[in-house]
Amino acid sequence: MTIQHGDCSLSEPLATQVRLYESKAAWCEEHGFPSDSMQHRAYVAQLHRNAQARKQLEETVPPLRGCALCVYSGPLQGELHCYCPAVREVHGLKPVRVVRASSAACGPGATHLDMMAWRLS
């Protein structure tokens, strides 16, 4: 679940942490601890920057990017498929999103991932 906070969408745990540090900053300001207040506000600002950077990363890096770079992957009918011999032998030709499912042939750990760059070193 995401929560809108200012110009940033934050996960619920992160939004809770932001609210906590904002209240700490307000308390410090109210009770005459301006340097502590500034530290808390700086931490909140860093949490926002991290959330924005994560959002940008998620927008620019496609899901299953490793599979897109794998020597066994290739497009078929507009979708990335796995051509790994070990996977095809047992499961046939399947889309990468299916092969990488938690209980499928390659799994979330990308068991059969192979890249040309690894072979050149």
Phi and psi restraints in degrees (range 20) as a CNS / XPLOR table:
assign (resid 1 and name C) (resid 2 and name N)
       (resid 2 and name CA) (resid 2 and name C) 1.0 -110.9 20.0 2
assign (resid 2 and name N) (resid 2 and name CA)
       (resid 2 and name C) (resid 3 and name N) 1.0 150.3 20.0 2
assign (resid 2 and name C) (resid 3 and name N)
       (resid 3 and name CA) (resid 3 and name C) 1.0 -124.6 20.0 2
assign (resid 3 and name N) (resid 3 and name CA)
       (resid 3 and name C) (resid 4 and name N) 1.0 132.8 20.0 2
assign (resid 3 and name C) (resid 4 and name N)
       (resid 4 and name CA) (resid 4 and name C) 1.0 -77.7 20.0 2
assign (resid 4 and name N) (resid 4 and name CA)
       (resid 4 and name C) (resid 5 and name N) 1.0 125.5 20.0 2
assign (resid 4 and name C) (resid 5 and name N)
       (resid 5 and name CA) (resid 5 and name C) 1.0 -134.6 20.0 2
assign (resid 5 and name N) (resid 5 and name CA)
       (resid 5 and name C) (resid 6 and name N) 1.0 105.4 20.0 2
assign (resid 5 and name C) (resid 6 and name N)
       (resid 6 and name CA) (resid 6 and name C) 1.0 66.6 20.0 2
assign (resid 6 and name N) (resid 6 and name CA)
       (resid 6 and name C) (resid 7 and name N) 1.0 -128.3 20.0 2
assign (resid 6 and name C) (resid 7 and name N)
       (resid 7 and name CA) (resid 7 and name C) 1.0 -98.7 20.0 2
assign (resid 7 and name N) (resid 7 and name CA)
       (resid 7 and name C) (resid 8 and name N) 1.0 18.7 20.0 2
assign (resid 7 and name C) (resid 8 and name N)
       (resid 8 and name CA) (resid 8 and name C) 1.0 -130.4 20.0 2
assign (resid 8 and name N) (resid 8 and name CA)
       (resid 8 and name C) (resid 9 and name N) 1.0 141.6 20.0 2
assign (resid 8 and name C) (resid 9 and name N)
       (resid 9 and name CA) (resid 9 and name C) 1.0 -94.5 20.0 2
assign (resid 9 and name N) (resid 9 and name CA)
       (resid 9 and name C) (resid 10 and name N) 1.0 125.8 20.0 2
assign (resid 9 and name C) (resid 10 and name N)
       (resid 10 and name CA) (resid 10 and name C) 1.0 -119.9 20.0 2
assign (resid 10 and name N) (resid 10 and name CA)
       (resid 10 and name C) (resid 11 and name N) 1.0 147.9 20.0 2
assign (resid 10 and name C) (resid 11 and name N)
       (resid 11 and name CA) (resid 11 and name C) 1.0 -66.7 20.0 2
assign (resid 11 and name N) (resid 11 and name CA)
       (resid 11 and name C) (resid 12 and name N) 1.0 160.5 20.0 2
assign (resid 11 and name C) (resid 12 and name N)
       (resid 12 and name CA) (resid 12 and name C) 1.0 -59.0 20.0 2
assign (resid 12 and name N) (resid 12 and name CA)
       (resid 12 and name C) (resid 13 and name N) 1.0 -45.9 20.0 2
assign (resid 12 and name C) (resid 13 and name N)
       (resid 13 and name CA) (resid 13 and name C) 1.0 -62.8 20.0 2
assign (resid 13 and name N) (resid 13 and name CA)
       (resid 13 and name C) (resid 14 and name N) 1.0 -38.5 20.0 2
assign (resid 13 and name C) (resid 14 and name N)
       (resid 14 and name CA) (resid 14 and name C) 1.0 -69.1 20.0 2
assign (resid 14 and name N) (resid 14 and name CA)
       (resid 14 and name C) (resid 15 and name N) 1.0 -40.3 20.0 2
assign (resid 14 and name C) (resid 15 and name N)
       (resid 15 and name CA) (resid 15 and name C) 1.0 -62.6 20.0 2
assign (resid 15 and name N) (resid 15 and name CA)
       (resid 15 and name C) (resid 16 and name N) 1.0 -37.3 20.0 2
assign (resid 15 and name C) (resid 16 and name N)
       (resid 16 and name CA) (resid 16 and name C) 1.0 -63.6 20.0 2
assign (resid 16 and name N) (resid 16 and name CA)
       (resid 16 and name C) (resid 17 and name N) 1.0 -42.5 20.0 2
assign (resid 16 and name C) (resid 17 and name N)
       (resid 17 and name CA) (resid 17 and name C) 1.0 -65.2 20.0 2
assign (resid 17 and name N) (resid 17 and name CA)
       (resid 17 and name C) (resid 18 and name N) 1.0 -40.5 20.0 2
assign (resid 17 and name C) (resid 18 and name N)
       (resid 18 and name CA) (resid 18 and name C) 1.0 -61.9 20.0 2
assign (resid 18 and name N) (resid 18 and name CA)
       (resid 18 and name C) (resid 19 and name N) 1.0 -47.2 20.0 2
assign (resid 18 and name C) (resid 19 and name N)
       (resid 19 and name CA) (resid 19 and name C) 1.0 -60.3 20.0 2
assign (resid 19 and name N) (resid 19 and name CA)
       (resid 19 and name C) (resid 20 and name N) 1.0 -40.2 20.0 2
assign (resid 19 and name C) (resid 20 and name N)
       (resid 20 and name CA) (resid 20 and name C) 1.0 -60.4 20.0 2
assign (resid 20 and name N) (resid 20 and name CA)
       (resid 20 and name C) (resid 21 and name N) 1.0 -49.4 20.0 2
assign (resid 20 and name C) (resid 21 and name N)
       (resid 21 and name CA) (resid 21 and name C) 1.0 -71.9 20.0 2
assign (resid 21 and name N) (resid 21 and name CA)
       (resid 21 and name C) (resid 22 and name N) 1.0 -29.7 20.0 2
assign (resid 21 and name C) (resid 22 and name N)
       (resid 22 and name CA) (resid 22 and name C) 1.0 -66.3 20.0 2
assign (resid 22 and name N) (resid 22 and name CA)
       (resid 22 and name C) (resid 23 and name N) 1.0 -39.8 20.0 2
assign (resid 22 and name C) (resid 23 and name N)
       (resid 23 and name CA) (resid 23 and name C) 1.0 -69.4 20.0 2
assign (resid 23 and name N) (resid 23 and name CA)
       (resid 23 and name C) (resid 24 and name N) 1.0 -35.9 20.0 2
assign (resid 23 and name C) (resid 24 and name N)
       (resid 24 and name CA) (resid 24 and name C) 1.0 -63.1 20.0 2
assign (resid 24 and name N) (resid 24 and name CA)
       (resid 24 and name C) (resid 25 and name N) 1.0 -41.9 20.0 2
assign (resid 24 and name C) (resid 25 and name N)
       (resid 25 and name CA) (resid 25 and name C) 1.0 -63.0 20.0 2
assign (resid 25 and name N) (resid 25 and name CA)
       (resid 25 and name C) (resid 26 and name N) 1.0 -42.6 20.0 2
assign (resid 25 and name C) (resid 26 and name N)
       (resid 26 and name CA) (resid 26 and name C) 1.0 -64.1 20.0 2
assign (resid 26 and name N) (resid 26 and name CA)
       (resid 26 and name C) (resid 27 and name N) 1.0 -42.2 20.0 2
assign (resid 26 and name C) (resid 27 and name N)
       (resid 27 and name CA) (resid 27 and name C) 1.0 -62.3 20.0 2
assign (resid 27 and name N) (resid 27 and name CA)
       (resid 27 and name C) (resid 28 and name N) 1.0 -46.0 20.0 2
assign (resid 27 and name C) (resid 28 and name N)
       (resid 28 and name CA) (resid 28 and name C) 1.0 -61.9 20.0 2
assign (resid 28 and name N) (resid 28 and name CA)
       (resid 28 and name C) (resid 29 and name N) 1.0 -41.5 20.0 2
assign (resid 28 and name C) (resid 29 and name N)
       (resid 29 and name CA) (resid 29 and name C) 1.0 -62.8 20.0 2
assign (resid 29 and name N) (resid 29 and name CA)
       (resid 29 and name C) (resid 30 and name N) 1.0 -44.3 20.0 2
assign (resid 29 and name C) (resid 30 and name N)
       (resid 30 and name CA) (resid 30 and name C) 1.0 -66.0 20.0 2
assign (resid 30 and name N) (resid 30 and name CA)
       (resid 30 and name C) (resid 31 and name N) 1.0 -31.9 20.0 2
assign (resid 30 and name C) (resid 31 and name N)
       (resid 31 and name CA) (resid 31 and name C) 1.0 -102.9 20.0 2
assign (resid 31 and name N) (resid 31 and name CA)
       (resid 31 and name C) (resid 32 and name N) 1.0 15.5 20.0 2
assign (resid 31 and name C) (resid 32 and name N)
       (resid 32 and name CA) (resid 32 and name C) 1.0 82.1 20.0 2
assign (resid 32 and name N) (resid 32 and name CA)
       (resid 32 and name C) (resid 33 and name N) 1.0 31.8 20.0 2
assign (resid 32 and name C) (resid 33 and name N)
       (resid 33 and name CA) (resid 33 and name C) 1.0 -119.7 20.0 2
assign (resid 33 and name N) (resid 33 and name CA)
       (resid 33 and name C) (resid 34 and name N) 1.0 70.5 20.0 2
assign (resid 33 and name C) (resid 34 and name N)
       (resid 34 and name CA) (resid 34 and name C) 1.0 -64.7 20.0 2
assign (resid 34 and name N) (resid 34 and name CA)
       (resid 34 and name C) (resid 35 and name N) 1.0 -33.2 20.0 2
assign (resid 34 and name C) (resid 35 and name N)
       (resid 35 and name CA) (resid 35 and name C) 1.0 -69.3 20.0 2
assign (resid 35 and name N) (resid 35 and name CA)
       (resid 35 and name C) (resid 36 and name N) 1.0 -38.4 20.0 2
assign (resid 35 and name C) (resid 36 and name N)
       (resid 36 and name CA) (resid 36 and name C) 1.0 -65.5 20.0 2
assign (resid 36 and name N) (resid 36 and name CA)
       (resid 36 and name C) (resid 37 and name N) 1.0 -40.2 20.0 2
assign (resid 36 and name C) (resid 37 and name N)
       (resid 37 and name CA) (resid 37 and name C) 1.0 -60.3 20.0 2
assign (resid 37 and name N) (resid 37 and name CA)
       (resid 37 and name C) (resid 38 and name N) 1.0 -43.6 20.0 2
assign (resid 37 and name C) (resid 38 and name N)
       (resid 38 and name CA) (resid 38 and name C) 1.0 -63.4 20.0 2
assign (resid 38 and name N) (resid 38 and name CA)
       (resid 38 and name C) (resid 39 and name N) 1.0 -38.2 20.0 2
assign (resid 38 and name C) (resid 39 and name N)
       (resid 39 and name CA) (resid 39 and name C) 1.0 -63.8 20.0 2
assign (resid 39 and name N) (resid 39 and name CA)
       (resid 39 and name C) (resid 40 and name N) 1.0 -43.0 20.0 2
assign (resid 39 and name C) (resid 40 and name N)
       (resid 40 and name CA) (resid 40 and name C) 1.0 -64.7 20.0 2
assign (resid 40 and name N) (resid 40 and name CA)
       (resid 40 and name C) (resid 41 and name N) 1.0 -41.4 20.0 2
assign (resid 40 and name C) (resid 41 and name N)
       (resid 41 and name CA) (resid 41 and name C) 1.0 -67.3 20.0 2
assign (resid 41 and name N) (resid 41 and name CA)
       (resid 41 and name C) (resid 42 and name N) 1.0 -35.8 20.0 2
assign (resid 41 and name C) (resid 42 and name N)
       (resid 42 and name CA) (resid 42 and name C) 1.0 -65.0 20.0 2
assign (resid 42 and name N) (resid 42 and name CA)
       (resid 42 and name C) (resid 43 and name N) 1.0 -38.8 20.0 2
assign (resid 42 and name C) (resid 43 and name N)
       (resid 43 and name CA) (resid 43 and name C) 1.0 -65.2 20.0 2
assign (resid 43 and name N) (resid 43 and name CA)
       (resid 43 and name C) (resid 44 and name N) 1.0 -41.9 20.0 2
assign (resid 43 and name C) (resid 44 and name N)
       (resid 44 and name CA) (resid 44 and name C) 1.0 -61.7 20.0 2
assign (resid 44 and name N) (resid 44 and name CA)
       (resid 44 and name C) (resid 45 and name N) 1.0 -42.8 20.0 2
assign (resid 44 and name C) (resid 45 and name N)
       (resid 45 and name CA) (resid 45 and name C) 1.0 -61.8 20.0 2
assign (resid 45 and name N) (resid 45 and name CA)
       (resid 45 and name C) (resid 46 and name N) 1.0 -39.1 20.0 2
assign (resid 45 and name C) (resid 46 and name N)
       (resid 46 and name CA) (resid 46 and name C) 1.0 -67.0 20.0 2
assign (resid 46 and name N) (resid 46 and name CA)
       (resid 46 and name C) (resid 47 and name N) 1.0 -38.1 20.0 2
assign (resid 46 and name C) (resid 47 and name N)
       (resid 47 and name CA) (resid 47 and name C) 1.0 -61.1 20.0 2
assign (resid 47 and name N) (resid 47 and name CA)
       (resid 47 and name C) (resid 48 and name N) 1.0 -40.8 20.0 2
assign (resid 47 and name C) (resid 48 and name N)
       (resid 48 and name CA) (resid 48 and name C) 1.0 -65.0 20.0 2
assign (resid 48 and name N) (resid 48 and name CA)
       (resid 48 and name C) (resid 49 and name N) 1.0 -43.9 20.0 2
assign (resid 48 and name C) (resid 49 and name N)
       (resid 49 and name CA) (resid 49 and name C) 1.0 -61.9 20.0 2
assign (resid 49 and name N) (resid 49 and name CA)
       (resid 49 and name C) (resid 50 and name N) 1.0 -41.2 20.0 2
assign (resid 49 and name C) (resid 50 and name N)
       (resid 50 and name CA) (resid 50 and name C) 1.0 -63.1 20.0 2
assign (resid 50 and name N) (resid 50 and name CA)
       (resid 50 and name C) (resid 51 and name N) 1.0 -41.6 20.0 2
assign (resid 50 and name C) (resid 51 and name N)
       (resid 51 and name CA) (resid 51 and name C) 1.0 -65.0 20.0 2
assign (resid 51 and name N) (resid 51 and name CA)
       (resid 51 and name C) (resid 52 and name N) 1.0 -40.2 20.0 2
assign (resid 51 and name C) (resid 52 and name N)
       (resid 52 and name CA) (resid 52 and name C) 1.0 -67.4 20.0 2
assign (resid 52 and name N) (resid 52 and name CA)
       (resid 52 and name C) (resid 53 and name N) 1.0 -40.6 20.0 2
assign (resid 52 and name C) (resid 53 and name N)
       (resid 53 and name CA) (resid 53 and name C) 1.0 -63.9 20.0 2
assign (resid 53 and name N) (resid 53 and name CA)
       (resid 53 and name C) (resid 54 and name N) 1.0 -40.2 20.0 2
assign (resid 53 and name C) (resid 54 and name N)
       (resid 54 and name CA) (resid 54 and name C) 1.0 -63.7 20.0 2
assign (resid 54 and name N) (resid 54 and name CA)
       (resid 54 and name C) (resid 55 and name N) 1.0 -41.3 20.0 2
assign (resid 54 and name C) (resid 55 and name N)
       (resid 55 and name CA) (resid 55 and name C) 1.0 -63.0 20.0 2
assign (resid 55 and name N) (resid 55 and name CA)
       (resid 55 and name C) (resid 56 and name N) 1.0 -44.1 20.0 2
assign (resid 55 and name C) (resid 56 and name N)
       (resid 56 and name CA) (resid 56 and name C) 1.0 -62.9 20.0 2
assign (resid 56 and name N) (resid 56 and name CA)
       (resid 56 and name C) (resid 57 and name N) 1.0 -40.5 20.0 2
assign (resid 56 and name C) (resid 57 and name N)
       (resid 57 and name CA) (resid 57 and name C) 1.0 -62.7 20.0 2
assign (resid 57 and name N) (resid 57 and name CA)
       (resid 57 and name C) (resid 58 and name N) 1.0 -45.1 20.0 2
assign (resid 57 and name C) (resid 58 and name N)
       (resid 58 and name CA) (resid 58 and name C) 1.0 -64.0 20.0 2
assign (resid 58 and name N) (resid 58 and name CA)
       (resid 58 and name C) (resid 59 and name N) 1.0 -30.5 20.0 2
assign (resid 58 and name C) (resid 59 and name N)
       (resid 59 and name CA) (resid 59 and name C) 1.0 -76.5 20.0 2
assign (resid 59 and name N) (resid 59 and name CA)
       (resid 59 and name C) (resid 60 and name N) 1.0 -29.3 20.0 2
assign (resid 59 and name C) (resid 60 and name N)
       (resid 60 and name CA) (resid 60 and name C) 1.0 -98.9 20.0 2
assign (resid 60 and name N) (resid 60 and name CA)
       (resid 60 and name C) (resid 61 and name N) 1.0 -27.6 20.0 2
assign (resid 60 and name C) (resid 61 and name N)
       (resid 61 and name CA) (resid 61 and name C) 1.0 -98.9 20.0 2
assign (resid 61 and name N) (resid 61 and name CA)
       (resid 61 and name C) (resid 62 and name N) 1.0 116.9 20.0 2
assign (resid 61 and name C) (resid 62 and name N)
       (resid 62 and name CA) (resid 62 and name C) 1.0 -68.3 20.0 2
assign (resid 62 and name N) (resid 62 and name CA)
       (resid 62 and name C) (resid 63 and name N) 1.0 154.4 20.0 2
assign (resid 62 and name C) (resid 63 and name N)
       (resid 63 and name CA) (resid 63 and name C) 1.0 -64.2 20.0 2
assign (resid 63 and name N) (resid 63 and name CA)
       (resid 63 and name C) (resid 64 and name N) 1.0 148.4 20.0 2
assign (resid 63 and name C) (resid 64 and name N)
       (resid 64 and name CA) (resid 64 and name C) 1.0 56.9 20.0 2
assign (resid 64 and name N) (resid 64 and name CA)
       (resid 64 and name C) (resid 65 and name N) 1.0 40.8 20.0 2
assign (resid 64 and name C) (resid 65 and name N)
       (resid 65 and name CA) (resid 65 and name C) 1.0 -60.2 20.0 2
assign (resid 65 and name N) (resid 65 and name CA)
       (resid 65 and name C) (resid 66 and name N) 1.0 -35.9 20.0 2
assign (resid 65 and name C) (resid 66 and name N)
       (resid 66 and name CA) (resid 66 and name C) 1.0 -58.6 20.0 2
assign (resid 66 and name N) (resid 66 and name CA)
       (resid 66 and name C) (resid 67 and name N) 1.0 -40.1 20.0 2
assign (resid 66 and name C) (resid 67 and name N)
       (resid 67 and name CA) (resid 67 and name C) 1.0 -66.2 20.0 2
assign (resid 67 and name N) (resid 67 and name CA)
       (resid 67 and name C) (resid 68 and name N) 1.0 -33.9 20.0 2
assign (resid 67 and name C) (resid 68 and name N)
       (resid 68 and name CA) (resid 68 and name C) 1.0 -65.2 20.0 2
assign (resid 68 and name N) (resid 68 and name CA)
       (resid 68 and name C) (resid 69 and name N) 1.0 -26.4 20.0 2
assign (resid 68 and name C) (resid 69 and name N)
       (resid 69 and name CA) (resid 69 and name C) 1.0 -95.3 20.0 2
assign (resid 69 and name N) (resid 69 and name CA)
       (resid 69 and name C) (resid 70 and name N) 1.0 -8.2 20.0 2
assign (resid 69 and name C) (resid 70 and name N)
       (resid 70 and name CA) (resid 70 and name C) 1.0 -69.6 20.0 2
assign (resid 70 and name N) (resid 70 and name CA)
       (resid 70 and name C) (resid 71 and name N) 1.0 144.3 20.0 2
assign (resid 70 and name C) (resid 71 and name N)
       (resid 71 and name CA) (resid 71 and name C) 1.0 -67.6 20.0 2
assign (resid 71 and name N) (resid 71 and name CA)
       (resid 71 and name C) (resid 72 and name N) 1.0 -20.0 20.0 2
assign (resid 71 and name C) (resid 72 and name N)
       (resid 72 and name CA) (resid 72 and name C) 1.0 -89.9 20.0 2
assign (resid 72 and name N) (resid 72 and name CA)
       (resid 72 and name C) (resid 73 and name N) 1.0 -2.6 20.0 2
assign (resid 72 and name C) (resid 73 and name N)
       (resid 73 and name CA) (resid 73 and name C) 1.0 -98.0 20.0 2
assign (resid 73 and name N) (resid 73 and name CA)
       (resid 73 and name C) (resid 74 and name N) 1.0 155.7 20.0 2
assign (resid 73 and name C) (resid 74 and name N)
       (resid 74 and name CA) (resid 74 and name C) 1.0 -168.3 20.0 2
assign (resid 74 and name N) (resid 74 and name CA)
       (resid 74 and name C) (resid 75 and name N) 1.0 153.7 20.0 2
assign (resid 74 and name C) (resid 75 and name N)
       (resid 75 and name CA) (resid 75 and name C) 1.0 -75.8 20.0 2
assign (resid 75 and name N) (resid 75 and name CA)
       (resid 75 and name C) (resid 76 and name N) 1.0 146.2 20.0 2
assign (resid 75 and name C) (resid 76 and name N)
       (resid 76 and name CA) (resid 76 and name C) 1.0 -151.4 20.0 2
assign (resid 76 and name N) (resid 76 and name CA)
       (resid 76 and name C) (resid 77 and name N) 1.0 118.9 20.0 2
assign (resid 76 and name C) (resid 77 and name N)
       (resid 77 and name CA) (resid 77 and name C) 1.0 53.8 20.0 2
assign (resid 77 and name N) (resid 77 and name CA)
       (resid 77 and name C) (resid 78 and name N) 1.0 42.9 20.0 2
assign (resid 77 and name C) (resid 78 and name N)
       (resid 78 and name CA) (resid 78 and name C) 1.0 77.9 20.0 2
assign (resid 78 and name N) (resid 78 and name CA)
       (resid 78 and name C) (resid 79 and name N) 1.0 7.8 20.0 2
assign (resid 78 and name C) (resid 79 and name N)
       (resid 79 and name CA) (resid 79 and name C) 1.0 -132.9 20.0 2
assign (resid 79 and name N) (resid 79 and name CA)
       (resid 79 and name C) (resid 80 and name N) 1.0 145.2 20.0 2
assign (resid 79 and name C) (resid 80 and name N)
       (resid 80 and name CA) (resid 80 and name C) 1.0 -74.1 20.0 2
assign (resid 80 and name N) (resid 80 and name CA)
       (resid 80 and name C) (resid 81 and name N) 1.0 127.1 20.0 2
assign (resid 80 and name C) (resid 81 and name N)
       (resid 81 and name CA) (resid 81 and name C) 1.0 -117.8 20.0 2
assign (resid 81 and name N) (resid 81 and name CA)
       (resid 81 and name C) (resid 82 and name N) 1.0 156.9 20.0 2
assign (resid 81 and name C) (resid 82 and name N)
       (resid 82 and name CA) (resid 82 and name C) 1.0 -98.7 20.0 2
assign (resid 82 and name N) (resid 82 and name CA)
       (resid 82 and name C) (resid 83 and name N) 1.0 123.3 20.0 2
assign (resid 82 and name C) (resid 83 and name N)
       (resid 83 and name CA) (resid 83 and name C) 1.0 -106.8 20.0 2
assign (resid 83 and name N) (resid 83 and name CA)
       (resid 83 and name C) (resid 84 and name N) 1.0 16.7 20.0 2
assign (resid 83 and name C) (resid 84 and name N)
       (resid 84 and name CA) (resid 84 and name C) 1.0 -61.0 20.0 2
assign (resid 84 and name N) (resid 84 and name CA)
       (resid 84 and name C) (resid 85 and name N) 1.0 128.3 20.0 2
assign (resid 84 and name C) (resid 85 and name N)
       (resid 85 and name CA) (resid 85 and name C) 1.0 -56.3 20.0 2
assign (resid 85 and name N) (resid 85 and name CA)
       (resid 85 and name C) (resid 86 and name N) 1.0 -40.9 20.0 2
assign (resid 85 and name C) (resid 86 and name N)
       (resid 86 and name CA) (resid 86 and name C) 1.0 -64.9 20.0 2
assign (resid 86 and name N) (resid 86 and name CA)
       (resid 86 and name C) (resid 87 and name N) 1.0 -35.6 20.0 2
assign (resid 86 and name C) (resid 87 and name N)
       (resid 87 and name CA) (resid 87 and name C) 1.0 -75.9 20.0 2
assign (resid 87 and name N) (resid 87 and name CA)
       (resid 87 and name C) (resid 88 and name N) 1.0 -45.6 20.0 2
assign (resid 87 and name C) (resid 88 and name N)
       (resid 88 and name CA) (resid 88 and name C) 1.0 -64.0 20.0 2
assign (resid 88 and name N) (resid 88 and name CA)
       (resid 88 and name C) (resid 89 and name N) 1.0 -36.0 20.0 2
assign (resid 88 and name C) (resid 89 and name N)
       (resid 89 and name CA) (resid 89 and name C) 1.0 -60.7 20.0 2
assign (resid 89 and name N) (resid 89 and name CA)
       (resid 89 and name C) (resid 90 and name N) 1.0 -39.4 20.0 2
assign (resid 89 and name C) (resid 90 and name N)
       (resid 90 and name CA) (resid 90 and name C) 1.0 -93.7 20.0 2
assign (resid 90 and name N) (resid 90 and name CA)
       (resid 90 and name C) (resid 91 and name N) 1.0 -42.2 20.0 2
assign (resid 90 and name C) (resid 91 and name N)
       (resid 91 and name CA) (resid 91 and name C) 1.0 -111.1 20.0 2
assign (resid 91 and name N) (resid 91 and name CA)
       (resid 91 and name C) (resid 92 and name N) 1.0 -9.1 20.0 2
assign (resid 91 and name C) (resid 92 and name N)
       (resid 92 and name CA) (resid 92 and name C) 1.0 80.8 20.0 2
assign (resid 92 and name N) (resid 92 and name CA)
       (resid 92 and name C) (resid 93 and name N) 1.0 -176.8 20.0 2
assign (resid 92 and name C) (resid 93 and name N)
       (resid 93 and name CA) (resid 93 and name C) 1.0 -77.5 20.0 2
assign (resid 93 and name N) (resid 93 and name CA)
       (resid 93 and name C) (resid 94 and name N) 1.0 117.6 20.0 2
assign (resid 93 and name C) (resid 94 and name N)
       (resid 94 and name CA) (resid 94 and name C) 1.0 -128.6 20.0 2
assign (resid 94 and name N) (resid 94 and name CA)
       (resid 94 and name C) (resid 95 and name N) 1.0 153.9 20.0 2
assign (resid 94 and name C) (resid 95 and name N)
       (resid 95 and name CA) (resid 95 and name C) 1.0 -64.6 20.0 2
assign (resid 95 and name N) (resid 95 and name CA)
       (resid 95 and name C) (resid 96 and name N) 1.0 149.3 20.0 2
assign (resid 95 and name C) (resid 96 and name N)
       (resid 96 and name CA) (resid 96 and name C) 1.0 -56.7 20.0 2
assign (resid 96 and name N) (resid 96 and name CA)
       (resid 96 and name C) (resid 97 and name N) 1.0 -41.5 20.0 2
assign (resid 96 and name C) (resid 97 and name N)
       (resid 97 and name CA) (resid 97 and name C) 1.0 -59.5 20.0 2
assign (resid 97 and name N) (resid 97 and name CA)
       (resid 97 and name C) (resid 98 and name N) 1.0 -30.1 20.0 2
assign (resid 97 and name C) (resid 98 and name N)
       (resid 98 and name CA) (resid 98 and name C) 1.0 -79.6 20.0 2
assign (resid 98 and name N) (resid 98 and name CA)
       (resid 98 and name C) (resid 99 and name N) 1.0 -43.8 20.0 2
assign (resid 98 and name C) (resid 99 and name N)
       (resid 99 and name CA) (resid 99 and name C) 1.0 -64.3 20.0 2
assign (resid 99 and name N) (resid 99 and name CA)
       (resid 99 and name C) (resid 100 and name N) 1.0 -33.1 20.0 2
assign (resid 99 and name C) (resid 100 and name N)
       (resid 100 and name CA) (resid 100 and name C) 1.0 -89.3 20.0 2
assign (resid 100 and name N) (resid 100 and name CA)
       (resid 100 and name C) (resid 101 and name N) 1.0 1.7 20.0 2
assign (resid 100 and name C) (resid 101 and name N)
       (resid 101 and name CA) (resid 101 and name C) 1.0 -60.2 20.0 2
assign (resid 101 and name N) (resid 101 and name CA)
       (resid 101 and name C) (resid 102 and name N) 1.0 159.3 20.0 2
assign (resid 101 and name C) (resid 102 and name N)
       (resid 102 and name CA) (resid 102 and name C) 1.0 -59.0 20.0 2
assign (resid 102 and name N) (resid 102 and name CA)
       (resid 102 and name C) (resid 103 and name N) 1.0 -30.7 20.0 2
assign (resid 102 and name C) (resid 103 and name N)
       (resid 103 and name CA) (resid 103 and name C) 1.0 -109.4 20.0 2
assign (resid 103 and name N) (resid 103 and name CA)
       (resid 103 and name C) (resid 104 and name N) 1.0 13.0 20.0 2
assign (resid 103 and name C) (resid 104 and name N)
       (resid 104 and name CA) (resid 104 and name C) 1.0 -93.8 20.0 2
assign (resid 104 and name N) (resid 104 and name CA)
       (resid 104 and name C) (resid 105 and name N) 1.0 -175.9 20.0 2
assign (resid 104 and name C) (resid 105 and name N)
       (resid 105 and name CA) (resid 105 and name C) 1.0 -56.8 20.0 2
assign (resid 105 and name N) (resid 105 and name CA)
       (resid 105 and name C) (resid 106 and name N) 1.0 -49.0 20.0 2
assign (resid 105 and name C) (resid 106 and name N)
       (resid 106 and name CA) (resid 106 and name C) 1.0 -91.1 20.0 2
assign (resid 106 and name N) (resid 106 and name CA)
       (resid 106 and name C) (resid 107 and name N) 1.0 -33.9 20.0 2
assign (resid 106 and name C) (resid 107 and name N)
       (resid 107 and name CA) (resid 107 and name C) 1.0 73.4 20.0 2
assign (resid 107 and name N) (resid 107 and name CA)
       (resid 107 and name C) (resid 108 and name N) 1.0 175.3 20.0 2
assign (resid 107 and name C) (resid 108 and name N)
       (resid 108 and name CA) (resid 108 and name C) 1.0 -66.0 20.0 2
assign (resid 108 and name N) (resid 108 and name CA)
       (resid 108 and name C) (resid 109 and name N) 1.0 -18.6 20.0 2
assign (resid 108 and name C) (resid 109 and name N)
       (resid 109 and name CA) (resid 109 and name C) 1.0 -86.1 20.0 2
assign (resid 109 and name N) (resid 109 and name CA)
       (resid 109 and name C) (resid 110 and name N) 1.0 1.3 20.0 2
assign (resid 109 and name C) (resid 110 and name N)
       (resid 110 and name CA) (resid 110 and name C) 1.0 52.9 20.0 2
assign (resid 110 and name N) (resid 110 and name CA)
       (resid 110 and name C) (resid 111 and name N) 1.0 58.4 20.0 2
assign (resid 110 and name C) (resid 111 and name N)
       (resid 111 and name CA) (resid 111 and name C) 1.0 -53.8 20.0 2
assign (resid 111 and name N) (resid 111 and name CA)
       (resid 111 and name C) (resid 112 and name N) 1.0 -39.1 20.0 2
assign (resid 111 and name C) (resid 112 and name N)
       (resid 112 and name CA) (resid 112 and name C) 1.0 -100.5 20.0 2
assign (resid 112 and name N) (resid 112 and name CA)
       (resid 112 and name C) (resid 113 and name N) 1.0 9.9 20.0 2
assign (resid 112 and name C) (resid 113 and name N)
       (resid 113 and name CA) (resid 113 and name C) 1.0 -58.4 20.0 2
assign (resid 113 and name N) (resid 113 and name CA)
       (resid 113 and name C) (resid 114 and name N) 1.0 130.8 20.0 2
assign (resid 113 and name C) (resid 114 and name N)
       (resid 114 and name CA) (resid 114 and name C) 1.0 -144.7 20.0 2
assign (resid 114 and name N) (resid 114 and name CA)
       (resid 114 and name C) (resid 115 and name N) 1.0 132.5 20.0 2
assign (resid 114 and name C) (resid 115 and name N)
       (resid 115 and name CA) (resid 115 and name C) 1.0 -123.8 20.0 2
assign (resid 115 and name N) (resid 115 and name CA)
       (resid 115 and name C) (resid 116 and name N) 1.0 145.4 20.0 2
assign (resid 115 and name C) (resid 116 and name N)
       (resid 116 and name CA) (resid 116 and name C) 1.0 -58.7 20.0 2
assign (resid 116 and name N) (resid 116 and name CA)
       (resid 116 and name C) (resid 117 and name N) 1.0 -38.1 20.0 2
assign (resid 116 and name C) (resid 117 and name N)
       (resid 117 and name CA) (resid 117 and name C) 1.0 -60.2 20.0 2
assign (resid 117 and name N) (resid 117 and name CA)
       (resid 117 and name C) (resid 118 and name N) 1.0 -31.2 20.0 2
assign (resid 117 and name C) (resid 118 and name N)
       (resid 118 and name CA) (resid 118 and name C) 1.0 -69.8 20.0 2
assign (resid 118 and name N) (resid 118 and name CA)
       (resid 118 and name C) (resid 119 and name N) 1.0 -30.0 20.0 2
assign (resid 118 and name C) (resid 119 and name N)
       (resid 119 and name CA) (resid 119 and name C) 1.0 -77.6 20.0 2
assign (resid 119 and name N) (resid 119 and name CA)
       (resid 119 and name C) (resid 120 and name N) 1.0 -22.9 20.0 2
assign (resid 119 and name C) (resid 120 and name N)
       (resid 120 and name CA) (resid 120 and name C) 1.0 -84.7 20.0 2
assign (resid 120 and name N) (resid 120 and name CA)
       (resid 120 and name C) (resid 121 and name N) 1.0 -13.8 20.0 2
